[in-house]
Each structure stands twice: as C-alpha cells, then as structure tokens.
Amino acid sequence: MTTRLAQALHDAAETAPGVRLPDDLWRRGRRTRRRRRITAGALCLLIIAGLAWFPVRGRTETGFAGGGPDVLPKSVAEPYLWQQTFDAAPNGPVKLAFTTGHSLNFETAVVLVGRDDSYRLIYLNPGQDMGSLSPDGRYLLRQNLLDLTTGQVRMLSQPIWAMNLTPVWAPDSRTAVAVIDRDDGVLTYGPNNEQLNDPSHPDDVVLVDVTTGKLRTLLTADTDDAWGASFSPDGRRIAMVLGKEGKDYRFVVVDVATGAVQEELPLSDRQRLAGPAAFSPDGASVLLAYGERCGWWLYCGDQTFHLQRLDLASRRITDESAWFTGWPDVVAWRDGSPILQTSDDADSTCRSIILTPGRARQLPITVGRHGCGTWARDLLEHGRLDGPAIGPSPWAAQWWAYLLVAVPAFVLAAVLYRRFRRRRFGPRRSA
C-alpha cells in the first residue's frame, strides 16, 4: 500500500459516520440463542420419538419374530409394565388372550397378543373377568361385545352377567351362548316390605347374535359352576350340562333355531362337559370329564379325571383310559384328535395335550406362569405349532413412558450442547 493511498483511507475514516449499535443488541442475541436451544431440543425430541415409533410401526407391518400370523409360538413372555394399552392402539384379530398380575395398578389385566405378535393391555376393574375369545380371534365377549380389530364396543340388548360362567362361541364366530344369572342369592325387599327378587328363579340361557347385538333366550334352567356348553361343528346344536348343587344334573342337546331339547339324559355331579369344543368333528359324540375324587362343583385341589365319550345315537358312555390332573378343557380338534388343556391351581401351570389314539402328546405352546391362556381356536386347529418364543416390544409403550425417556434426553442434550459451546467459543463474557 502506497503512502498516498494510506493517507486517503485515513482521511475517509475520519469523515465517515460512526456505527450505530441498538440498545437491545444483547437482548436480541440472547433471544436468538434461546430460539436455537429450543429448536435443538425439539429436534432431539423428534429424533427420539422417531426412533421409538418406527420400530413399532415396522414390526406391526412386517410381523415380529414369531414366525407369521398363522404360527403359534412355543412360549409367550410377560408384558412390560409400560406396555401399550388396547384402547390406544387395537391389535386384533389376536392369537392369544391371557390374564396377568404384572400391571401398574397391581390388579389383573388382560394381555392380547396380535397376529403380528404385538402386545396390548386391557386393565380390568375389580371383580371383572376377561371374557371369551371368539374362534377367529376378533371378538371378546364380556358383559358386552368388544371388537378387537376396531376397538369398538357393541352394546348388547342386555348385558351378560354370570360369575364363573364363561360364554361359549360357535365355530363360525357369528353367535355365542351365555348365561344371564337370575339368582341373586339373597332376598331383597322394597320400601313396603315387598319381595323384589326370587333367589330360586332359574337362569336364562341366551344366544348372542354378533351382527345385531341382540339376545334370544333358548331356555331357562338352573345353572352353577358345573355349567358348560359346546356347539356342534355345523352350529345347529348346542350340548349343555344344566343343574345345580344338591339337585340332579342333566345333559341336553338343544336345537339352536327353535330352542327345543333334542336329547336329554341324567348325569352325576362328577360328570361335566369336557370343554367348549367337546362336540366331536363329525357331530356324533360329545366328550365328558369324570372327576375321580369329588364332584365338579366342589373341585378338590388334587382332582384327577378321565374323559368319557357319549355317543348321541346310542346314548352310550365309554370311558377313556388316560387319566389327568387339574381342570379339564377340550378347546379344539386337530386332525380328528382333541386338544385338552389342564390347569393346576397349585402352581398356575397349564398343559396343552393332543390326544391321539393310544397316546397323549404335550404341545409346545406355553404361556409363562399365567395358567391356561385362550388361543384362537382357528389357529389351534389349522395353524403351525412350531413358532419361536415371543416377547413384547419395549417400544410399544404408553404415552407417559415416552415422556420419561424424552425429558431426561432433552436435559442431557441441553447440557452437552452447553459444554460444546463453552469448549468452542469459551465462557460467555458480559457486555
């Protein structure tokens, strides 16, 4: 730079106006810095939510490691305490429904395992039971009808209420048979000392129509915990055991269309229907369970039983040779052989056994320590039974669980960002 040019620049600088700085320049800088922090925190939250959401969506669309929608896993693990609820995200139709005490409110909860092996929770009120799962895994029949695919509740023309008397579904999942308990057990009187109820009044055995939600009374009869029902394979007949403790039990076959009793014969209190699938696939016979130690209304803890085959044409009862322990439930038929579930109250274990001629083989399907879960009957009869063990996804959580993760992550991100700024630009100086 020449001397003349330097002098010219100096003279220009002497005559140039001074730089005007606004009075709130520092406040503007702080606001800009605050906006940047908020933006960075929001981006962190979005990234965390994305990482949590996409694995759930990906598993829901492509399926978990359970082997596919028609494969039953060899074992099923407990849900997490923060597991997603069914109300927030329905996952039906389902493979399996079971109850667990592993819940935040320390009450019993229903666990629904979808065809994609996703887990959902339904929290039950005290005294409320799980209900009955339809063979196709789409509906759960309790006091009203819950659609597991849409999450909608279909109100029945009259709520179903009968303790320990689980409704039984027809094979096509279009109808179910249930009991409405009319026996209150205790006399009730009005303000004028008039009797309001009749504890000896028989119960209503009703048919539930899934499409309309209407109930149709098939018959009125005495029922207790020994009550059971089973639809014939074509859904036109229902086999039931009716009666009450201290009275005679009777086996009946009822016509679904008319409610007429087609077959009837007496039973002892040690005989009961073997389960909701007691009707044989050919519709010619029905399986009964005979208690060796006590009547079924008592249910002694060390009960042993064997199955009996009742031929409907000849009314002849034939004893099966195999003996079992626990509570019997024939839940499906596979290749002409019944699948029997037996549960033991002592250790809450459950065994699923297929009874082939001359042999009882245990199936590789267990539900942890939850006793007997309710598998979708269609899958038990036609699905594969060699699936790997499954467990819940930790990312399928309730909304508050994401906050528990996001808030500490946001604080950590803010601390790390502040340290990074200090190392790069040094400590902040006052104006």
C-alpha positions as CSV (number, residue, x, y, z in Angstrom):
1,M,0.0,0.0,0.0
2,T,1.4,3.4,-1.0
3,T,1.7,6.4,1.3
4,R,-0.9,8.3,-0.8
5,L,-3.5,5.5,-0.6
6,A,-3.0,5.1,3.1
7,Q,-3.5,8.8,3.7
8,A,-6.7,8.7,1.6
9,L,-8.1,5.8,3.6
10,H,-7.2,7.6,6.8
11,D,-9.0,10.8,5.7
12,A,-12.1,8.8,4.7
13,A,-12.2,7.1,8.0
14,E,-12.0,10.5,9.8
15,T,-15.0,11.8,7.9
16,A,-17.1,8.5,8.0
17,P,-20.1,8.4,10.4
18,G,-19.9,6.2,13.4
19,V,-21.5,2.7,13.6
20,R,-24.9,2.9,15.4
21,L,-25.5,-0.1,17.7
22,P,-29.0,-0.7,19.0
23,D,-29.6,-0.5,22.8
24,D,-31.2,-4.0,22.8
25,L,-28.4,-5.8,20.9
26,W,-27.5,-8.0,23.8
27,R,-31.2,-9.0,24.4
28,R,-31.6,-9.8,20.7
29,G,-28.6,-12.1,20.9
30,R,-30.0,-13.9,23.9
31,R,-33.4,-14.4,22.2
32,T,-31.6,-15.8,19.2
33,R,-29.6,-18.1,21.3
34,R,-32.7,-19.2,23.2
35,R,-34.5,-20.0,19.9
36,R,-31.6,-22.1,18.8
37,R,-31.7,-24.1,22.0
38,I,-35.4,-24.7,21.8
39,T,-35.1,-25.7,18.1
40,A,-32.3,-28.1,19.0
41,G,-34.3,-29.6,21.9
42,A,-37.4,-30.0,19.6
43,L,-35.2,-31.8,17.0
44,C,-33.9,-34.1,19.7
45,L,-37.4,-35.0,20.8
46,L,-38.5,-35.6,17.3
47,I,-35.5,-37.9,16.7
48,I,-36.2,-39.8,19.9
49,A,-39.9,-40.1,19.0
50,G,-39.0,-41.3,15.6
51,L,-36.6,-43.9,16.9
52,A,-39.3,-45.2,19.3
53,W,-42.1,-45.0,16.7
54,F,-40.6,-46.6,13.6
55,P,-39.6,-49.9,15.2
56,V,-43.2,-50.3,16.4
57,R,-44.6,-49.4,13.0
58,G,-42.1,-51.7,11.2
59,R,-42.9,-54.6,13.5
60,T,-46.6,-54.1,13.2
61,E,-46.5,-54.1,9.4
62,T,-43.9,-56.9,8.8
63,G,-44.5,-59.1,11.9
64,F,-42.3,-59.9,14.8
65,A,-40.0,-62.9,15.1
66,G,-42.9,-65.2,16.0
67,G,-43.0,-66.8,12.6
68,G,-46.1,-65.2,11.0
69,P,-49.8,-64.6,11.6
70,D,-50.7,-68.3,11.4
71,V,-47.9,-69.6,13.6
72,L,-48.3,-70.2,17.4
73,P,-45.2,-69.5,19.5
74,K,-43.8,-72.2,21.8
75,S,-43.8,-69.7,24.7
76,V,-45.1,-66.3,25.5
77,A,-43.4,-63.9,27.9
78,E,-44.8,-61.3,30.4
79,P,-45.7,-57.8,29.2
80,Y,-43.8,-54.8,30.3
81,L,-45.3,-52.6,33.0
82,W,-45.4,-49.7,30.5
83,Q,-47.0,-51.9,27.7
84,Q,-49.3,-50.1,25.3
85,T,-53.0,-50.3,26.1
86,F,-55.6,-51.8,23.8
87,D,-57.7,-48.6,23.9
88,A,-54.8,-46.5,22.4
89,A,-54.0,-49.0,19.6
90,P,-56.1,-52.1,18.9
91,N,-54.1,-55.0,17.6
92,G,-56.8,-57.6,16.7
93,P,-57.5,-60.1,15.5
94,V,-55.4,-61.8,18.1
95,K,-53.7,-65.1,18.6
96,L,-53.9,-65.3,22.3
97,A,-55.6,-63.7,25.3
98,F,-54.5,-64.3,28.9
99,T,-54.6,-62.6,32.3
100,T,-51.6,-61.3,34.3
101,G,-50.9,-59.6,37.5
102,H,-47.9,-57.9,36.0
103,S,-49.5,-54.4,35.7
104,L,-49.1,-51.0,37.2
105,N,-52.2,-50.9,39.2
106,F,-51.4,-54.4,40.8
107,E,-54.8,-55.6,39.5
108,T,-55.4,-58.3,37.0
109,A,-55.0,-57.2,33.4
110,V,-55.8,-58.9,30.1
111,V,-52.9,-59.4,27.7
112,L,-53.8,-59.5,24.0
113,V,-51.2,-60.9,21.6
114,G,-52.0,-60.0,18.0
115,R,-51.4,-61.9,14.8
116,D,-48.3,-59.8,14.4
117,D,-47.2,-60.8,17.9
118,S,-47.8,-57.3,19.3
119,Y,-48.8,-56.9,22.9
120,R,-51.7,-54.8,24.3
121,L,-53.1,-54.5,27.8
122,I,-56.7,-54.2,29.0
123,Y,-56.9,-53.2,32.6
124,L,-59.8,-54.9,34.4
125,N,-62.0,-53.5,37.2
126,P,-62.1,-55.5,40.5
127,G,-64.4,-58.5,40.0
128,Q,-64.4,-58.2,36.2
129,D,-63.4,-61.2,34.2
130,M,-61.6,-61.5,30.9
131,G,-64.5,-62.8,28.9
132,S,-64.5,-65.3,26.0
133,L,-62.3,-65.1,22.8
134,S,-64.0,-65.9,19.5
135,P,-62.5,-68.7,17.4
136,D,-61.3,-66.2,14.8
137,G,-59.7,-64.0,17.4
138,R,-61.7,-60.9,16.5
139,Y,-64.1,-60.6,19.4
140,L,-64.0,-60.7,23.2
141,L,-67.4,-61.3,24.7
142,R,-67.8,-60.0,28.2
143,Q,-70.8,-58.0,29.5
144,N,-70.9,-56.6,26.0
145,L,-69.1,-57.3,22.8
146,L,-65.6,-55.9,22.2
147,D,-64.3,-55.8,18.6
148,L,-60.6,-56.4,18.9
149,T,-59.9,-55.1,15.4
150,T,-61.6,-51.7,15.7
151,G,-61.6,-51.3,19.5
152,Q,-65.4,-50.5,19.4
153,V,-67.8,-51.9,22.0
154,R,-71.0,-53.2,20.7
155,M,-73.7,-52.9,23.3
156,L,-75.9,-55.9,23.7
157,S,-79.6,-55.7,24.1
158,Q,-79.0,-56.9,27.7
159,P,-75.6,-57.1,29.4
160,I,-74.3,-60.6,30.2
161,W,-73.5,-61.2,33.8
162,A,-72.8,-64.6,35.3
163,M,-69.8,-65.2,37.6
164,N,-67.6,-68.1,36.5
165,L,-69.8,-69.0,33.6
166,T,-67.8,-68.1,30.5
167,P,-69.7,-67.7,27.2
168,V,-69.1,-70.3,24.5
169,W,-68.7,-69.4,20.8
170,A,-70.0,-71.1,17.7
171,P,-67.3,-72.3,15.3
172,D,-68.1,-69.6,12.8
173,S,-67.7,-66.7,15.4
174,R,-71.1,-65.4,14.5
175,T,-73.1,-66.5,17.6
176,A,-72.3,-67.4,21.2
177,V,-74.3,-69.0,24.0
178,A,-74.2,-67.4,27.5
179,V,-75.9,-67.4,30.9
180,I,-77.7,-64.5,32.5
181,D,-77.7,-65.1,36.2
182,R,-81.1,-64.5,37.7
183,D,-80.2,-66.0,41.1
184,D,-79.2,-63.1,43.3
185,G,-78.6,-65.5,46.3
186,V,-80.1,-63.0,48.8
187,L,-83.7,-62.0,49.2
188,T,-84.2,-58.3,48.5
189,Y,-87.2,-56.3,49.8
190,G,-88.7,-52.9,48.8
191,P,-89.8,-50.0,50.9
192,N,-93.2,-51.6,51.6
193,N,-91.6,-54.9,52.5
194,E,-92.4,-56.4,49.2
195,Q,-90.1,-59.1,47.8
196,L,-88.1,-57.8,44.8
197,N,-86.4,-60.9,43.7
198,D,-86.5,-64.7,43.8
199,P,-83.2,-66.5,44.6
200,S,-84.7,-69.7,43.4
201,H,-85.5,-68.2,39.9
202,P,-83.9,-70.2,37.1
203,D,-81.3,-68.5,34.9
204,D,-81.6,-67.6,31.3
205,V,-79.5,-69.4,28.7
206,V,-79.3,-67.0,25.8
207,L,-78.0,-66.9,22.2
208,V,-75.9,-63.8,21.3
209,D,-76.0,-62.5,17.8
210,V,-72.8,-60.8,16.9
211,T,-74.2,-58.8,13.9
212,T,-77.1,-57.3,15.7
213,G,-76.1,-57.5,19.4
214,K,-79.5,-59.0,20.2
215,L,-80.1,-61.8,22.7
216,R,-82.5,-64.6,22.3
217,T,-83.5,-66.8,25.2
218,L,-83.0,-70.5,24.4
219,L,-84.3,-71.9,27.7
220,T,-84.5,-71.2,31.4
221,A,-82.8,-73.6,33.8
222,D,-80.7,-73.9,36.9
223,T,-77.0,-73.4,36.4
224,D,-73.9,-73.3,38.6
225,D,-70.1,-73.6,38.1
226,A,-70.6,-77.0,36.5
227,W,-72.4,-75.4,33.6
228,G,-70.8,-75.9,30.2
229,A,-71.7,-75.7,26.5
230,S,-70.4,-76.8,23.2
231,F,-71.6,-76.1,19.7
232,S,-71.8,-78.8,17.1
233,P,-69.5,-78.3,14.1
234,D,-72.3,-77.0,11.9
235,G,-73.5,-74.6,14.7
236,R,-77.1,-76.0,14.6
237,R,-77.0,-77.8,18.0
238,I,-75.6,-76.9,21.5
239,A,-74.7,-79.6,24.1
240,M,-75.0,-78.3,27.7
241,V,-74.9,-79.5,31.2
242,L,-77.6,-78.0,33.4
243,G,-78.5,-78.3,37.1
244,K,-77.3,-77.1,40.5
245,E,-75.6,-78.3,43.5
246,G,-77.9,-80.5,45.5
247,K,-80.1,-81.2,42.5
248,D,-79.9,-83.5,39.6
249,Y,-77.6,-82.6,36.7
250,R,-78.7,-83.3,33.2
251,F,-77.1,-83.4,29.8
252,V,-79.1,-81.8,27.0
253,V,-78.7,-81.1,23.3
254,V,-80.7,-78.0,22.2
255,D,-81.7,-77.0,18.7
256,V,-80.3,-73.5,18.0
257,A,-83.1,-72.4,15.7
258,T,-86.1,-73.4,17.9
259,G,-84.6,-73.9,21.4
260,A,-86.2,-77.4,21.5
261,V,-84.4,-80.1,23.6
262,Q,-83.4,-82.9,21.2
263,E,-81.6,-85.1,23.6
264,E,-81.6,-85.4,27.4
265,L,-80.1,-87.8,30.0
266,P,-79.1,-87.5,33.7
267,L,-75.6,-87.0,34.9
268,S,-73.9,-87.3,38.3
269,D,-72.2,-84.3,39.9
270,R,-68.8,-85.9,38.9
271,Q,-69.6,-85.6,35.2
272,R,-69.4,-82.4,33.3
273,L,-68.9,-81.2,29.7
274,A,-65.2,-81.6,28.8
275,G,-64.9,-78.1,27.3
276,P,-66.2,-75.6,24.7
277,A,-65.0,-78.0,21.9
278,A,-66.5,-81.1,23.5
279,F,-68.6,-81.8,20.4
280,S,-66.7,-84.2,18.0
281,P,-65.9,-83.0,14.5
282,D,-68.4,-85.4,13.0
283,G,-71.2,-84.3,15.4
284,A,-71.9,-87.9,16.5
285,S,-70.4,-87.8,20.0
286,V,-69.6,-85.5,22.9
287,L,-66.8,-85.7,25.4
288,L,-67.5,-85.6,29.1
289,A,-65.0,-85.3,32.0
290,Y,-65.4,-87.6,35.0
291,G,-64.0,-86.4,38.3
292,E,-62.3,-89.2,40.3
293,R,-62.1,-87.6,43.7
294,C,-65.1,-85.2,44.1
295,G,-67.9,-83.5,42.3
296,W,-67.0,-80.7,39.9
297,W,-69.0,-78.1,41.9
298,L,-66.6,-78.8,44.8
299,Y,-63.4,-79.1,42.7
300,C,-60.9,-80.5,45.2
301,G,-57.4,-79.3,44.6
302,D,-55.9,-82.7,43.8
303,Q,-58.7,-83.6,41.4
304,T,-58.0,-86.3,38.9
305,F,-60.2,-87.1,35.9
306,H,-60.6,-89.1,32.8
307,L,-62.6,-88.4,29.7
308,Q,-65.8,-90.1,28.6
309,R,-67.2,-90.4,25.1
310,L,-71.0,-90.1,24.9
311,D,-72.5,-91.5,21.7
312,L,-75.5,-89.4,20.9
313,A,-77.2,-92.1,18.8
314,S,-77.0,-94.9,21.3
315,R,-76.7,-92.7,24.4
316,R,-73.9,-95.0,25.5
317,I,-71.0,-93.6,27.6
318,T,-67.5,-95.1,27.1
319,D,-64.6,-94.4,29.5
320,E,-61.2,-93.3,28.1
321,S,-58.2,-95.0,29.6
322,A,-55.9,-91.9,30.1
323,W,-56.1,-90.0,33.5
324,F,-55.2,-86.4,34.0
325,T,-55.0,-83.9,36.9
326,G,-56.4,-80.4,37.2
327,W,-59.4,-78.8,35.5
328,P,-60.3,-80.1,32.0
329,D,-60.9,-78.1,28.9
330,V,-61.2,-79.5,25.4
331,V,-60.5,-76.4,23.4
332,A,-60.1,-77.6,19.8
333,W,-59.7,-80.6,17.5
334,R,-56.7,-81.1,15.3
335,D,-56.6,-83.8,12.6
336,G,-59.5,-85.5,14.3
337,S,-57.9,-85.5,17.7
338,P,-59.0,-83.4,20.7
339,I,-56.7,-80.8,22.2
340,L,-57.1,-80.8,26.0
341,Q,-55.9,-78.1,28.4
342,T,-55.4,-78.9,32.0
343,S,-54.6,-76.3,34.6
344,D,-53.2,-76.8,38.1
345,D,-54.2,-74.2,40.7
346,A,-51.2,-75.1,42.9
347,D,-48.5,-73.7,40.7
348,S,-50.6,-72.0,37.9
349,T,-49.2,-74.2,35.3
350,C,-51.0,-75.3,32.2
351,R,-50.5,-78.2,29.8
352,S,-51.9,-78.4,26.3
353,I,-52.2,-82.0,25.2
354,I,-53.3,-83.6,21.9
355,L,-55.0,-86.9,22.5
356,T,-54.1,-89.1,19.5
357,P,-55.2,-92.8,19.6
358,G,-53.2,-94.6,22.2
359,R,-51.0,-91.6,23.0
360,A,-51.2,-88.2,24.8
361,R,-48.6,-85.8,23.5
362,Q,-48.0,-82.4,25.0
363,L,-48.0,-79.5,22.6
364,P,-45.1,-76.9,22.6
365,I,-47.3,-73.9,23.5
366,T,-47.0,-72.4,26.9
367,V,-48.0,-69.0,28.4
368,G,-45.3,-68.4,31.1
369,R,-46.7,-68.6,34.6
370,H,-50.2,-67.5,33.6
371,G,-52.0,-70.8,33.7
372,C,-54.0,-71.6,30.5
373,G,-54.3,-68.8,28.0
374,T,-57.1,-68.7,25.5
375,W,-55.8,-69.3,22.0
376,A,-57.8,-68.5,18.9
377,R,-59.4,-71.9,18.1
378,D,-58.9,-71.4,14.3
379,L,-55.1,-71.3,14.8
380,L,-55.1,-74.2,17.2
381,E,-56.8,-76.3,14.6
382,H,-55.2,-75.1,11.4
383,G,-52.1,-73.1,12.3
384,R,-48.5,-74.1,12.7
385,L,-47.3,-75.0,16.2
386,D,-43.5,-74.7,15.7
387,G,-43.1,-70.9,16.2
388,P,-40.2,-69.4,18.2
389,A,-40.8,-67.9,21.6
390,I,-42.0,-64.3,21.6
391,G,-41.9,-61.4,23.9
392,P,-43.2,-57.8,24.0
393,S,-41.5,-54.9,22.3
394,P,-40.2,-52.4,24.8
395,W,-41.0,-49.6,22.3
396,A,-44.7,-50.4,22.3
397,A,-45.3,-48.2,25.3
398,Q,-47.9,-45.9,26.8
399,W,-47.5,-42.1,26.1
400,W,-46.2,-41.3,29.6
401,A,-43.3,-43.8,29.1
402,Y,-42.0,-41.7,26.1
403,L,-42.0,-38.6,28.4
404,L,-40.0,-40.4,31.0
405,V,-37.4,-41.0,28.3
406,A,-37.7,-37.8,26.4
407,V,-37.3,-35.4,29.3
408,P,-34.0,-36.7,30.6
409,A,-32.8,-36.9,27.0
410,F,-33.7,-33.3,26.5
411,V,-31.9,-32.2,29.6
412,L,-28.8,-34.3,28.6
413,A,-28.8,-32.8,25.2
414,A,-29.0,-29.3,26.6
415,V,-26.1,-29.9,29.0
416,L,-24.0,-31.4,26.2
417,Y,-24.8,-28.5,23.9
418,R,-23.8,-26.0,26.5
419,R,-20.5,-27.8,27.2
420,F,-19.8,-27.9,23.5
421,R,-20.4,-24.1,23.2
422,R,-18.0,-23.4,26.1
423,R,-15.3,-25.5,24.6
424,R,-15.6,-24.0,21.2
425,F,-16.3,-20.3,22.0
426,G,-15.0,-20.0,25.5
427,P,-17.0,-18.8,28.5
428,R,-19.6,-16.2,27.8
429,R,-18.5,-12.6,28.6
430,S,-20.7,-9.8,29.8
431,A,-21.1,-6.7,27.6
